[in-house]
Amino acid sequence: MNITEPSLYELYDFVKYNRYLFDEKEIRSIEAYINDTSANYSGGHYWLKGQLHLLPTEKITEEKIQKAIEIDNKRVAEYGGPCNGMEAASMNNHNNKFENLQTVLKKYYESVELDLLRPPDKTVPNDKGGKWYQMILKQTPIGK
């Protein structure tokens, strides 16, 4: 039972409808990634960790996250640290946005998992609970 990875658009919608789960810096980071896609120079893309060029419709997978980290580490090793204050600020901004994105993803997965495992709400007619709850109920003695 796997949870499908979200795209940036899906993550943005999730944050928008569940704002109470997130602090302002997490919300601003997702909005900043969305805003990057509409910048004239972006061609509709954004840069994960400032390194990996993605469309907002592409799924944000663990492989893509690791690739962005690899690219970033490789570039730091090749070029060294920032050469001026503006570059340092840009790198810091990308790192902060990326860390916040990872926090948002963690909260997304936790929330979706809780919903999938949710038992039925007795106050809602015909509510059978989350999909995983229903599967567990059918496959284990709990449902017998």
Secondary structure, 3 states (H helix, E strand, C coil): CCCCCCEHHHHHHHHHHCHHHCCHHHHHHHHHHHHHHCCCCCCCCEEECCCEEECCCCECCHHHHHHHHHHHHHHHHHHCCCCCHHHHHHHHHHHHHHHHHHHHHHHHHHHHHHHHCCCCCCCCCCCCCCHHHHHHHHHCHHHC
